[in-house]
Structures are given as C-alpha cells and as structure tokens.
Amino acid sequence: MLPQIQNSRVVAHSRLFSIEQVDLRFSNGVERTFERIPKRGREGVIICAINDKHECILVREYQAGTHRYELVLPKGRVDDGESYEEAANRELKEEAGLGASSLQYMREMTIAPSHMGFSIHAVLARGLYPESLSGDEPEPLEVVAWPMDELERLFVSDQLTEARSIATLAIAGILLKNTND
C-alpha cells in the first residue's frame, strides 16, 4: 500500500522546476517528510539511432550542469499531439540532421525516482536518412557515429557520463542482439 500524503506544499520554485515538501504516513503508522521535484510539463524522449554501419549516433553538446561538452544521445521534449516516435524523429532531425524510417518504442526510464517525478521515453531509430530541421540548440551540434560493438569502450571513457544515454544504449544493444539471434 502506498503511503498516504498528509500534506504537500511547494518550498522552492524556479523557471524549470519546483521543490515540493510532502508529509507522508506509511502503513505502519510511521510519518516522514520528503522533498521531491514533482513531474510537470511535457514528456521527454531519448533516441538511440543506429545507422547502416551498425553505429549509434551521438551528439557532442554543451552540458550546463557539468559546464563541459559531452557526448550524449539526441533527446528532447514531446510536443503537444506528438507520439513518442514522432517526437523522437523530430528531435533526431533537429539535433543530428537525420530522420528515421523505423522507430521502435523501447521503454520508459525514471531519472532519480527517490527525489524526482521525471521520466524519459527511449526510442530506437533505424533506417536513417539525411533530413534537418531547425531546433532550439544555441549552436550547431557535432554528430559522432560510434560502433555499437565498441560500446564498452565508450561506457568506460570520460566522453559519455550521462546515465540516461548509457542506459538507453545498453537497452538498445540488448534489443538488437536479441533481434539478430
């Protein structure tokens, strides 16, 4: 049985998120106060795009949280009325200059479920072709193709540190391996 929410209130707010204090009562009578960032706004997608050379498409993008450029998978928000697959294809075109003729929803992943309500939806994209759309990036992104059979080298490097990209690549690798078996 889920804990009962006794009270909740916003204790901090910014342009991007708010922090909510939640008073809970657990089924055994224990009461605790937690702070969380509740889910708000639109859903997000992250895309593992695989080209015909069996390489995944990454982009080198400035990451404000770490104040450095890092390799990441293309990702972004789902616009109103878009499916996850449609959003993934649009974001891939905006960030990597590629469209996909085959899009497969993989799964939803939470980011930090003990403190955040956010999640992201992973999509596998194949049948890539050149097509660009203008996006909201402040500068052009460098596109990097990385061999899928060398993911372990990428995972242990300092070029890719984002857990969402690592998890998405690992899941795609499993799906692709099971498809080829």
N, CA and C atoms as a LAMMPS dump frame, in Angstrom:
ITEM: TIMESTEP
0
ITEM: NUMBER OF ATOMS
543
ITEM: BOX BOUNDS ff ff ff
-5.0000000000000000e+02 5.0000000000000000e+02
-5.0000000000000000e+02 5.0000000000000000e+02
-5.0000000000000000e+02 5.0000000000000000e+02
ITEM: ATOMS id mol type element x y z
1 1 1 N 0.845 -1.176 0
2 1 2 C 0 0 0
3 1 3 C 0.893 1.242 0
4 2 1 N 0.569 2.167 -0.847
5 2 2 C 1.326 3.41 -0.926
6 2 3 C 1.122 4.24 0.332
7 3 1 N 2.141 4.994 0.75
8 3 2 C 1.972 5.898 1.892
9 3 3 C 0.895 6.941 1.585
10 4 1 N 0.222 7.39 2.613
11 4 2 C -0.798 8.425 2.451
12 4 3 C -0.139 9.798 2.529
13 5 1 N -0.473 10.65 1.572
14 5 2 C 0.024 12.024 1.598
15 5 3 C -0.862 12.798 2.575
16 6 1 N -0.238 13.298 3.63
17 6 2 C -0.956 14.076 4.637
18 6 3 C -1.018 15.552 4.253
19 7 1 N 0.068 16.025 3.652
20 7 2 C 0.15 17.429 3.278
21 7 3 C 1.266 17.578 2.243
22 8 1 N 1.132 18.535 1.355
23 8 2 C 2.218 18.865 0.436
24 8 3 C 2.174 20.352 0.15
25 9 1 N 3.377 20.912 -0.019
26 9 2 C 3.458 22.334 -0.359
27 9 3 C 4.752 22.594 -1.105
28 10 1 N 4.738 23.598 -1.981
29 10 2 C 5.922 24 -2.728
30 10 3 C 6.798 24.834 -1.794
31 11 1 N 8.083 24.441 -1.671
32 11 2 C 9.009 25.167 -0.801
33 11 3 C 10.044 25.965 -1.593
34 12 1 N 10.185 25.693 -2.885
35 12 2 C 11.079 26.457 -3.756
36 12 3 C 10.59 26.311 -5.191
37 13 1 N 10.836 27.358 -5.986
38 13 2 C 10.333 27.345 -7.359
39 13 3 C 11.315 28.1 -8.252
40 14 1 N 11.581 27.54 -9.434
41 14 2 C 12.392 28.229 -10.44
42 14 3 C 11.663 28.159 -11.767
43 15 1 N 12.301 28.689 -12.777
44 15 2 C 11.714 28.661 -14.119
45 15 3 C 11.561 27.224 -14.617
46 16 1 N 12.47 26.325 -14.198
47 16 2 C 12.48 24.961 -14.707
48 16 3 C 11.76 23.952 -13.831
49 17 1 N 11.77 24.145 -12.522
50 17 2 C 11.163 23.15 -11.64
51 17 3 C 10.798 23.754 -10.294
52 18 1 N 10.022 23.007 -9.534
53 18 2 C 9.695 23.392 -8.17
54 18 3 C 10.068 22.239 -7.246
55 19 1 N 10.297 22.574 -5.994
56 19 2 C 10.577 21.564 -4.983
57 19 3 C 9.374 21.526 -4.045
58 20 1 N 8.884 20.337 -3.825
59 20 2 C 7.681 20.132 -3.032
60 20 3 C 8.048 19.367 -1.755
61 21 1 N 7.544 19.836 -0.631
62 21 2 C 7.689 19.11 0.627
63 21 3 C 6.428 18.278 0.817
64 22 1 N 6.606 16.989 1.075
65 22 2 C 5.479 16.068 1.176
66 22 3 C 5.54 15.361 2.532
67 23 1 N 4.469 15.497 3.296
68 23 2 C 4.357 14.785 4.573
69 23 3 C 3.6 13.493 4.323
70 24 1 N 4.212 12.359 4.674
71 24 2 C 3.652 11.047 4.383
72 24 3 C 3.409 10.247 5.653
73 25 1 N 2.39 9.399 5.616
74 25 2 C 2.148 8.407 6.665
75 25 3 C 2.177 7.034 6.008
76 26 1 N 3.094 6.191 6.488
77 26 2 C 3.247 4.832 5.951
78 26 3 C 2.259 3.892 6.617
79 27 1 N 2.057 2.732 6.025
80 27 2 C 1.039 1.781 6.504
81 27 3 C 1.296 1.317 7.936
82 28 1 N 2.544 1.405 8.403
83 28 2 C 2.848 1.013 9.784
84 28 3 C 2.716 2.175 10.762
85 29 1 N 2.212 3.323 10.281
86 29 2 C 1.989 4.479 11.133
87 29 3 C 3.146 5.462 11.206
88 30 1 N 4.295 5.103 10.678
89 30 2 C 5.451 5.998 10.694
90 30 3 C 5.188 7.175 9.753
91 31 1 N 5.529 8.37 10.225
92 31 2 C 5.358 9.574 9.42
93 31 3 C 6.726 10.153 9.083
94 32 1 N 6.88 10.612 7.846
95 32 2 C 8.124 11.207 7.38
96 32 3 C 7.805 12.357 6.433
97 33 1 N 8.749 13.278 6.356
98 33 2 C 8.662 14.376 5.409
99 33 3 C 9.743 14.173 4.348
100 34 1 N 9.342 14.233 3.093
101 34 2 C 10.251 14.097 1.959
102 34 3 C 10.202 15.377 1.142
103 35 1 N 11.274 15.643 0.428
104 35 2 C 11.265 16.691 -0.578
105 35 3 C 11.44 16.031 -1.934
106 36 1 N 10.702 16.529 -2.916
107 36 2 C 10.771 15.956 -4.255
108 36 3 C 10.566 17.036 -5.299
109 37 1 N 11.014 16.722 -6.493
110 37 2 C 10.728 17.559 -7.654
111 37 3 C 9.637 16.824 -8.416
112 38 1 N 8.396 17.31 -8.327
113 38 2 C 7.305 16.586 -8.996
114 38 3 C 7.357 16.729 -10.512
115 39 1 N 6.784 15.751 -11.175
116 39 2 C 6.688 15.777 -12.634
117 39 3 C 5.783 16.932 -13.03
118 40 1 N 6.246 17.69 -14.017
119 40 2 C 5.399 18.745 -14.572
120 40 3 C 5.829 18.983 -15.997
121 41 1 N 4.976 19.52 -16.759
122 41 2 C 5.323 19.805 -18.14
123 41 3 C 5.179 18.588 -19.028
124 42 1 N 5.837 18.679 -20.17
125 42 2 C 5.715 17.64 -21.19
126 42 3 C 6.68 16.492 -20.954
127 43 1 N 6.384 15.38 -21.602
128 43 2 C 7.235 14.193 -21.555
129 43 3 C 8.5 14.448 -22.37
130 44 1 N 9.49 13.574 -22.193
131 44 2 C 10.726 13.673 -22.947
132 44 3 C 11.061 12.359 -23.633
133 45 1 N 11.858 12.439 -24.694
134 45 2 C 12.324 11.248 -25.408
135 45 3 C 13.845 11.304 -25.532
136 46 1 N 14.445 10.12 -25.597
137 46 2 C 15.868 9.967 -25.872
138 46 3 C 15.979 8.927 -26.978
139 47 1 N 16.852 9.185 -27.949
140 47 2 C 16.852 8.39 -29.168
141 47 3 C 18.184 7.68 -29.369
142 48 1 N 18.118 6.368 -29.545
143 48 2 C 19.278 5.58 -29.969
144 48 3 C 19.079 5.313 -31.452
145 49 1 N 19.777 6.107 -32.276
146 49 2 C 19.674 5.974 -33.726
147 49 3 C 20.848 5.131 -34.223
148 50 1 N 20.541 4.108 -34.992
149 50 2 C 21.545 3.176 -35.499
150 50 3 C 21.606 3.307 -37.022
151 51 1 N 22.803 3.61 -37.544
152 51 2 C 22.949 3.734 -38.994
153 51 3 C 23.212 2.375 -39.636
154 52 1 N 23.363 2.363 -40.964
155 52 2 C 23.544 1.095 -41.688
156 52 3 C 24.916 0.461 -41.468
157 53 1 N 25.834 1.172 -40.802
158 53 2 C 27.138 0.605 -40.437
159 53 3 C 27.12 0.04 -39.02
160 54 1 N 25.941 -0.034 -38.423
161 54 2 C 25.738 -0.509 -37.045
162 54 3 C 26.473 0.387 -36.043
163 55 1 N 26.359 1.706 -36.292
164 55 2 C 26.915 2.703 -35.387
165 55 3 C 25.763 3.484 -34.767
166 56 1 N 25.921 3.864 -33.496
167 56 2 C 24.921 4.718 -32.855
168 56 3 C 25.315 6.172 -33.082
169 57 1 N 24.318 7.002 -33.19
170 57 2 C 24.53 8.42 -33.456
171 57 3 C 24.467 9.183 -32.137
172 58 1 N 25.567 9.847 -31.826
173 58 2 C 25.668 10.683 -30.633
174 58 3 C 25.891 12.125 -31.074
175 59 1 N 25.629 13.055 -30.177
176 59 2 C 25.953 14.457 -30.436
177 59 3 C 26.817 14.967 -29.294
178 60 1 N 27.769 15.82 -29.641
179 60 2 C 28.59 16.473 -28.617
180 60 3 C 27.899 17.804 -28.331
181 61 1 N 27.467 17.964 -27.089
182 61 2 C 26.632 19.1 -26.726
183 61 3 C 27.088 19.673 -25.388
184 62 1 N 26.999 20.988 -25.266
185 62 2 C 27.34 21.645 -24.001
186 62 3 C 26.337 21.229 -22.932
187 63 1 N 26.854 20.844 -21.761
188 63 2 C 26.027 20.435 -20.629
189 63 3 C 26.211 21.463 -19.51
190 64 1 N 25.198 22.27 -19.267
191 64 2 C 25.316 23.354 -18.288
192 64 3 C 25.6 22.829 -16.883
193 65 1 N 25.039 21.669 -16.526
194 65 2 C 25.234 21.123 -15.181
195 65 3 C 26.678 20.777 -14.877
196 66 1 N 27.417 20.323 -15.874
197 66 2 C 28.826 19.956 -15.679
198 66 3 C 29.769 20.999 -16.275
199 67 1 N 29.242 21.962 -16.986
200 67 2 C 29.982 23.032 -17.661
201 67 3 C 31.088 22.458 -18.546
202 68 1 N 30.68 21.518 -19.394
203 68 2 C 31.61 20.961 -20.374
204 68 3 C 30.809 20.363 -21.535
205 69 1 N 31.513 20.094 -22.625
206 69 2 C 30.918 19.411 -23.761
207 69 3 C 31.036 17.915 -23.524
208 70 1 N 29.96 17.184 -23.789
209 70 2 C 29.945 15.737 -23.622
210 70 3 C 29.171 15.097 -24.763
211 71 1 N 29.491 13.835 -25.019
212 71 2 C 28.692 13.051 -25.955
213 71 3 C 27.413 12.62 -25.244
214 72 1 N 26.299 12.745 -25.936
215 72 2 C 25.003 12.301 -25.433
216 72 3 C 24.181 11.806 -26.612
217 73 1 N 23.136 11.079 -26.325
218 73 2 C 22.18 10.732 -27.368
219 73 3 C 21.254 11.922 -27.603
220 74 1 N 20.746 12.085 -28.821
221 74 2 C 19.755 13.134 -29.061
222 74 3 C 18.543 12.925 -28.158
223 75 1 N 17.99 14.01 -27.682
224 75 2 C 16.821 13.928 -26.806
225 75 3 C 16.084 15.258 -26.801
226 76 1 N 14.865 15.237 -26.285
227 76 2 C 14.107 16.473 -26.175
228 76 3 C 12.69 16.229 -25.733
229 77 1 N 11.932 17.287 -25.745
230 77 2 C 10.538 17.247 -25.291
231 77 3 C 9.607 16.689 -26.347
232 78 1 N 8.506 16.136 -25.871
233 78 2 C 7.415 15.704 -26.741
234 78 3 C 6.451 16.883 -26.858
235 79 1 N 6.25 17.356 -28.069
236 79 2 C 5.319 18.466 -28.278
237 79 3 C 3.879 17.975 -28.165
238 80 1 N 2.971 18.896 -27.887
239 80 2 C 1.547 18.558 -27.789
240 80 3 C 1.088 17.85 -29.062
241 81 1 N 0.4 16.738 -28.897
242 81 2 C -0.155 15.995 -30.016
243 81 3 C 0.809 15.023 -30.671
244 82 1 N 2.086 15.012 -30.259
245 82 2 C 3.065 14.097 -30.833
246 82 3 C 3.097 12.777 -30.074
247 83 1 N 3.328 11.691 -30.794
248 83 2 C 3.631 10.411 -30.158
249 83 3 C 5.111 10.443 -29.767
250 84 1 N 5.535 9.492 -28.964
251 84 2 C 6.958 9.406 -28.61
252 84 3 C 7.809 9.212 -29.863
253 85 1 N 7.332 8.384 -30.781
254 85 2 C 8.071 8.115 -32.01
255 85 3 C 8.172 9.372 -32.882
256 86 1 N 7.091 10.118 -32.996
257 86 2 C 7.12 11.359 -33.782
258 86 3 C 8.074 12.374 -33.163
259 87 1 N 8.034 12.498 -31.85
260 87 2 C 8.939 13.415 -31.164
261 87 3 C 10.383 12.985 -31.349
262 88 1 N 10.637 11.674 -31.269
263 88 2 C 11.993 11.162 -31.447
264 88 3 C 12.501 11.488 -32.852
265 89 1 N 11.696 11.302 -33.849
266 89 2 C 12.109 11.584 -35.223
267 89 3 C 12.377 13.079 -35.411
268 90 1 N 11.524 13.916 -34.85
269 90 2 C 11.734 15.368 -34.958
270 90 3 C 13.032 15.783 -34.258
271 91 1 N 13.238 15.3 -33.039
272 91 2 C 14.457 15.652 -32.292
273 91 3 C 15.708 15.153 -33.007
274 92 1 N 15.642 13.963 -33.592
275 92 2 C 16.774 13.423 -34.339
276 92 3 C 17.103 14.332 -35.525
277 93 1 N 16.091 14.819 -36.206
278 93 2 C 16.295 15.739 -37.334
279 93 3 C 16.873 17.068 -36.86
280 94 1 N 16.386 17.573 -35.722
281 94 2 C 16.869 18.854 -35.2
282 94 3 C 18.307 18.766 -34.701
283 95 1 N 18.641 17.686 -34.005
284 95 2 C 19.947 17.614 -33.343
285 95 3 C 21.029 16.924 -34.169
286 96 1 N 20.664 15.947 -34.981
287 96 2 C 21.674 15.18 -35.722
288 96 3 C 21.548 15.313 -37.237
289 97 1 N 20.517 15.992 -37.725
290 97 2 C 20.344 16.129 -39.168
291 97 3 C 19.967 14.834 -39.855
292 98 1 N 19.273 13.943 -39.105
293 98 2 C 18.876 12.638 -39.637
294 98 3 C 17.423 12.344 -39.296
295 99 1 N 16.723 11.722 -40.237
296 99 2 C 15.406 11.177 -39.986
297 99 3 C 15.513 9.666 -39.931
298 100 1 N 14.444 9.022 -39.488
299 100 2 C 14.434 7.557 -39.397
300 100 3 C 13.158 7.014 -40.007
301 101 1 N 13.289 5.95 -40.807
302 101 2 C 12.11 5.322 -41.403
303 101 3 C 11.512 4.267 -40.475
304 102 1 N 12.27 3.843 -39.458
305 102 2 C 11.783 2.848 -38.497
306 102 3 C 12.04 3.35 -37.085
307 103 1 N 10.978 3.479 -36.319
308 103 2 C 11.077 3.946 -34.933
309 103 3 C 10.38 2.942 -34.026
310 104 1 N 11.088 2.483 -33.01
311 104 2 C 10.554 1.46 -32.101
312 104 3 C 10.651 1.972 -30.665
313 105 1 N 9.507 2.08 -30.01
314 105 2 C 9.494 2.476 -28.604
315 105 3 C 10.14 1.365 -27.785
316 106 1 N 11.09 1.715 -26.912
317 106 2 C 11.765 0.713 -26.09
318 106 3 C 11.173 0.667 -24.686
319 107 1 N 11.219 1.786 -23.964
320 107 2 C 10.681 1.776 -22.599
321 107 3 C 10.763 3.151 -21.972
322 108 1 N 10.068 3.293 -20.866
323 108 2 C 10.154 4.487 -20.03
324 108 3 C 11.225 4.242 -18.974
325 109 1 N 11.991 5.279 -18.666
326 109 2 C 13.006 5.197 -17.619
327 109 3 C 12.845 6.394 -16.694
328 110 1 N 12.908 6.125 -15.395
329 110 2 C 12.917 7.228 -14.439
330 110 3 C 14.343 7.728 -14.298
331 111 1 N 14.475 8.918 -13.813
332 111 2 C 15.794 9.535 -13.722
333 111 3 C 16.351 9.413 -12.306
334 112 1 N 15.628 9.834 -11.33
335 112 2 C 16.028 9.703 -9.925
336 112 3 C 14.736 9.572 -9.118
337 113 1 N 14.111 8.38 -9.147
338 113 2 C 12.759 8.234 -8.616
339 113 3 C 12.611 8.503 -7.122
340 114 1 N 13.69 8.473 -6.366
341 114 2 C 13.563 8.767 -4.938
342 114 3 C 13.361 10.263 -4.687
343 115 1 N 13.705 11.1 -5.663
344 115 2 C 13.585 12.545 -5.466
345 115 3 C 12.898 13.286 -6.601
346 116 1 N 12.731 12.633 -7.771
347 116 2 C 12.181 13.337 -8.929
348 116 3 C 11.081 12.525 -9.592
349 117 1 N 10.07 13.22 -10.072
350 117 2 C 8.975 12.567 -10.776
351 117 3 C 9.196 12.468 -12.27
352 118 1 N 10.329 12.932 -12.751
353 118 2 C 10.591 12.947 -14.187
354 118 3 C 10.919 11.561 -14.716
355 119 1 N 10.588 11.358 -15.979
356 119 2 C 10.986 10.146 -16.679
357 119 3 C 11.275 10.531 -18.123
358 120 1 N 11.858 9.589 -18.847
359 120 2 C 12.158 9.814 -20.258
360 120 3 C 11.816 8.527 -21.004
361 121 1 N 11.416 8.662 -22.249
362 121 2 C 10.991 7.524 -23.059
363 121 3 C 12.043 7.246 -24.125
364 122 1 N 12.603 6.033 -24.102
365 122 2 C 13.668 5.651 -25.028
366 122 3 C 13.078 5.076 -26.31
367 123 1 N 13.618 5.531 -27.437
368 123 2 C 13.159 5.108 -28.758
369 123 3 C 14.371 4.662 -29.577
370 124 1 N 14.229 3.537 -30.251
371 124 2 C 15.25 3.021 -31.159
372 124 3 C 14.889 3.462 -32.574
373 125 1 N 15.839 4.096 -33.25
374 125 2 C 15.602 4.609 -34.605
375 125 3 C 16.547 3.926 -35.583
376 126 1 N 15.99 3.433 -36.685
377 126 2 C 16.793 2.8 -37.738
378 126 3 C 16.29 3.27 -39.092
379 127 1 N 16.989 2.849 -40.136
380 127 2 C 16.625 3.32 -41.479
381 127 3 C 16.865 4.811 -41.589
382 128 1 N 18.071 5.234 -41.239
383 128 2 C 18.385 6.666 -41.178
384 128 3 C 18.605 7.255 -42.563
385 129 1 N 18.208 8.509 -42.703
386 129 2 C 18.401 9.26 -43.945
387 129 3 C 18.636 10.724 -43.584
388 130 1 N 19.342 11.475 -44.435
389 130 2 C 19.613 12.875 -44.123
390 130 3 C 18.348 13.725 -44.202
391 131 1 N 18.075 14.435 -43.141
392 131 2 C 16.996 15.438 -43.123
393 131 3 C 17.181 16.289 -41.872
394 132 1 N 17.2 17.587 -42.072
395 132 2 C 17.427 18.508 -40.96
396 132 3 C 16.213 19.381 -40.717
397 133 1 N 16.004 19.677 -39.455
398 133 2 C 15.033 20.68 -39.028
399 133 3 C 15.766 21.629 -38.088
400 134 1 N 15.358 22.898 -38.077
401 134 2 C 15.987 23.801 -37.112
402 134 3 C 15.394 23.504 -35.736
403 135 1 N 16.255 23.537 -34.734
404 135 2 C 15.835 23.226 -33.374
405 135 3 C 16.096 24.39 -32.447
406 136 1 N 16.161 24.094 -31.161
407 136 2 C 16.336 25.144 -30.164
408 136 3 C 17.751 25.194 -29.585
409 137 1 N 18.687 24.465 -30.191
410 137 2 C 20.056 24.457 -29.703
411 137 3 C 20.713 25.81 -29.989
412 138 1 N 21.516 26.309 -29.058
413 138 2 C 22.14 27.621 -29.266
414 138 3 C 23.309 27.598 -30.25
415 139 1 N 23.797 26.407 -30.601
416 139 2 C 24.898 26.272 -31.544
417 139 3 C 24.767 24.936 -32.263
418 140 1 N 25.384 24.794 -33.443
419 140 2 C 25.339 23.502 -34.135
420 140 3 C 26 22.423 -33.275
421 141 1 N 25.444 21.218 -33.332
422 141 2 C 25.982 20.101 -32.554
423 141 3 C 26.864 19.238 -33.436
424 142 1 N 27.966 18.764 -32.878
425 142 2 C 28.832 17.838 -33.592
426 142 3 C 28.2 16.452 -33.523
427 143 1 N 28.039 15.808 -34.663
428 143 2 C 27.464 14.462 -34.727
429 143 3 C 28.61 13.458 -34.757
430 144 1 N 28.523 12.44 -33.891
431 144 2 C 29.556 11.42 -33.777
432 144 3 C 28.9 10.049 -33.936
433 145 1 N 29.416 9.248 -34.86
434 145 2 C 28.933 7.873 -35.041
435 145 3 C 29.882 6.941 -34.277
436 146 1 N 29.316 6.116 -33.394
437 146 2 C 30.125 5.22 -32.554
438 146 3 C 29.712 3.781 -32.824
439 147 1 N 30.671 2.894 -33.127
440 147 2 C 30.322 1.494 -33.407
441 147 3 C 29.619 0.828 -32.216
442 148 1 N 28.501 0.192 -32.473
443 148 2 C 27.762 -0.486 -31.41
444 148 3 C 28.578 -1.6 -30.771
445 149 1 N 29.476 -2.225 -31.537
446 149 2 C 30.277 -3.296 -30.957
447 149 3 C 31.449 -2.769 -30.117
448 150 1 N 31.537 -1.441 -29.979
449 150 2 C 32.555 -0.827 -29.123
450 150 3 C 31.928 -0.002 -28
451 151 1 N 30.699 -0.321 -27.622
452 151 2 C 30.025 0.44 -26.564
453 151 3 C 30.754 0.365 -25.235
454 152 1 N 31.34 -0.781 -24.926
455 152 2 C 32.045 -0.911 -23.641
456 152 3 C 33.156 0.129 -23.531
457 153 1 N 33.865 0.368 -24.627
458 153 2 C 34.926 1.385 -24.625
459 153 3 C 34.34 2.776 -24.372
460 154 1 N 33.184 3.045 -24.941
461 154 2 C 32.508 4.322 -24.706
462 154 3 C 32.041 4.432 -23.261
463 155 1 N 31.477 3.349 -22.729
464 155 2 C 30.933 3.364 -21.363
465 155 3 C 32.002 3.657 -20.315
466 156 1 N 33.226 3.205 -20.526
467 156 2 C 34.277 3.434 -19.533
468 156 3 C 35.093 4.693 -19.816
469 157 1 N 34.813 5.363 -20.909
470 157 2 C 35.53 6.601 -21.236
471 157 3 C 34.897 7.769 -20.472
472 158 1 N 35.585 8.908 -20.496
473 158 2 C 35.018 10.1 -19.88
474 158 3 C 34.272 10.962 -20.899
475 159 1 N 34.091 10.443 -22.109
476 159 2 C 33.381 11.191 -23.148
477 159 3 C 31.864 11.168 -22.965
478 160 1 N 31.362 10.113 -22.313
479 160 2 C 29.92 9.93 -22.112
480 160 3 C 29.695 9.614 -20.641
481 161 1 N 29.084 10.557 -19.927
482 161 2 C 28.84 10.338 -18.497
483 161 3 C 27.348 10.32 -18.155
484 162 1 N 26.514 10.723 -19.086
485 162 2 C 25.087 10.827 -18.797
486 162 3 C 24.446 9.442 -18.68
487 163 1 N 23.874 9.164 -17.518
488 163 2 C 23.294 7.848 -17.236
489 163 3 C 22.141 7.511 -18.18
490 164 1 N 21.347 8.491 -18.584
491 164 2 C 20.226 8.21 -19.489
492 164 3 C 20.719 7.695 -20.826
493 165 1 N 21.79 8.295 -21.347
494 165 2 C 22.353 7.834 -22.621
495 165 3 C 22.961 6.447 -22.472
496 166 1 N 23.694 6.219 -21.387
497 166 2 C 24.309 4.911 -21.158
498 166 3 C 23.237 3.829 -21.058
499 167 1 N 22.184 4.086 -20.287
500 167 2 C 21.106 3.1 -20.126
501 167 3 C 20.396 2.836 -21.448
502 168 1 N 20.118 3.878 -22.201
503 168 2 C 19.436 3.712 -23.489
504 168 3 C 20.284 2.896 -24.453
505 169 1 N 21.577 3.176 -24.506
506 169 2 C 22.468 2.408 -25.38
507 169 3 C 22.533 0.944 -24.951
508 170 1 N 22.577 0.702 -23.65
509 170 2 C 22.628 -0.682 -23.156
510 170 3 C 21.35 -1.436 -23.52
511 171 1 N 20.205 -0.803 -23.348
512 171 2 C 18.923 -1.441 -23.68
513 171 3 C 18.836 -1.701 -25.183
514 172 1 N 19.245 -0.727 -25.989
515 172 2 C 19.222 -0.901 -27.446
516 172 3 C 20.142 -2.047 -27.852
517 173 1 N 21.311 -2.128 -27.233
518 173 2 C 22.236 -3.222 -27.534
519 173 3 C 21.623 -4.581 -27.267
520 174 1 N 20.893 -4.706 -26.166
521 174 2 C 20.216 -5.965 -25.826
522 174 3 C 19.128 -6.272 -26.85
523 175 1 N 18.309 -5.265 -27.182
524 175 2 C 17.235 -5.484 -28.168
525 175 3 C 17.797 -5.873 -29.53
526 176 1 N 18.841 -5.203 -29.951
527 176 2 C 19.432 -5.501 -31.255
528 176 3 C 20.068 -6.879 -31.268
529 177 1 N 20.693 -7.272 -30.188
530 177 2 C 21.297 -8.603 -30.102
531 177 3 C 20.219 -9.678 -30.162
532 178 1 N 19.121 -9.468 -29.428
533 178 2 C 18.028 -10.437 -29.424
534 178 3 C 17.319 -10.525 -30.757
535 179 1 N 17.326 -9.415 -31.527
536 179 2 C 16.719 -9.401 -32.856
537 179 3 C 17.569 -10.198 -33.832
538 180 1 N 18.898 -10.151 -33.636
539 180 2 C 19.823 -10.841 -34.558
540 180 3 C 19.993 -12.323 -34.217
541 181 1 N 19.599 -12.751 -33.02
542 181 2 C 19.767 -14.167 -32.622
543 181 3 C 18.821 -15.08 -33.357
